[in-house]
């Protein structure tokens, strides 16, 4: 994953899907991540369904996976702002 969410006109930014994809890319289990951030697997499954999550949770997940999910958010916002200015 290069930090740029793939979007189309029908698909919008979805951080839960991005986290799930990065977890799979790294070959890590949901159980592993749940232990790392001190939550339940059920909470993670719910998180994967959400397009946006709390910043503190995103930070914890990013630290556990050594991945900058905030950059994904920023890149998406910059792309959207560029589209608006065209």
Secondary structure, DSSP 8 states (H G I E B T S, - for coil): --S-----SS----HHHHHHHHHHHTT--HHHHHHHHT--HHHHHHHHT-S---HHHHHHHHHHHT--HHHHHHHHHHHHHHHHH-
